Amino acid sequence: MAILGDSTLDRTDGFDERGFDELLSRVATGDTEAFGHLYDGVSPQVLGLVLTVVPQVPQAEAIAREVFLHVWQTAPRFDSTRESALGWVLRVAHAWALVYVRRPEFSGTATDAVELVG
């Protein structure tokens, strides 16, 4: 089943970089279906990356949820000329994990992580 109307993102073949870029551009327009597909495609990598920085599963899962909330809210600011969608999402995840580690009193607000993400 093609998600994007062509073969660049076939659920049986997995996701590719172009597919993630297109999904994130659709997320930027408020497309909730695209967000669901983006989540399905990158959430294992996001959680895996966060777990390398924050090895406690409950905290890592909470950080991953915040990452996806941040992605949803800031997708219109994504610039595909600077980096890939997957790279951007993983950079956001790494920044949120670093904020957690560096600030035990981390409040979970976007302001803290946005300083690192840019």
N, C-alpha and C positions, 0 to 999 in steps of 0.2 A: 504494500500500500504506500503510495507516494504521498508525503505530507504537503509538499510545496507545489504539486501540480507537475513536477518533472521528476527525473530519476536521481536528482542530486541528494535526495534525502529519503531513502527507502528504509522503512522500519526493519525489513529483513536483512538489509546490507549494513545497517549502522549509519552513523552520522559522519559527515565530512566537514572540513573547515568552511566551505562555501555554504553548506546547509546551516551551520551555526550562525554565520554572518547574516544570512537571510532571515533566520528565525529571530535574531536579536533586533534586526531592523523592523520586523513585524511587531515584536514586543514593544518597541518604542512608540508604536501607534496605538497601543492598548489592546493588542490581540491576545486574549487570554488563552486561546488554543495554542498559539505559537509559544507562549510562556510555558505551558504544560509540556510541550515537546522539548523545549530547551531544557527545562528542569529534568525531564526523563533522560536526556542525553548527557548532561554534564553533572548531575548531582552525585554520582559515584566518585567522579574526579574531585569535585569540591570537597566532599566529606573526607576523602582520602588525603587530600592536601592539608585540610584543617587538622586532621588527626596526627599528621607529622609534627605539628606545632603544639597542639593541645591534645595529649593522648587520652584524656578522660572523655569517654563516649558521650555522656549526657551534655557536657559543655560543648563538645565539638558539634553535636547535632544542633544545639541551640545557635551556635555561631553560623552553621550552614543555613539555618532558617533565616537569620538576619542577612546573610549574603544574598539570598534570593529575593528578599524584600527590597534590599538596596538595588539589586539588578532591575527589578520591576520599576522602581521609582526613578532610577537614573538612566534607563536605557536610551532615552532621547539624547543623552550627552555622549554616548558611545561614538567614537570616530574610527571607522573602519580603515581610514588611510594611515592610522598610527599603529594599529595592532589588530589581531584577529579577535573575533568574539570570544572564542575559547580562552585566549590569552588574557583578555580583559576580565572575564568572569573569574579566572583563577587568580589574577592579580588582586581583585577585590577580596576573594576568599583569604588569600595570604595576608592582606592588610588587616582584615577583621581578626584573624587569628593572632597576629602580632599585637594588635590593640589589647586583646584579652590577656595575653601573656605579660605585656608591659604595664598594664594597669589593672591590678586585681580588683580595683573598685569600679572597673569598666561598667558604665551604665547601660550599654546596649543601644545607645543612641547613634544615629547615623553620623552626627557631627564628629565623634571621636574617630571613626574609621575613614571618613571622607578626607580628613587631614592627611592620611597616609596614601589614599588612593588617588587623590587629585581631581 
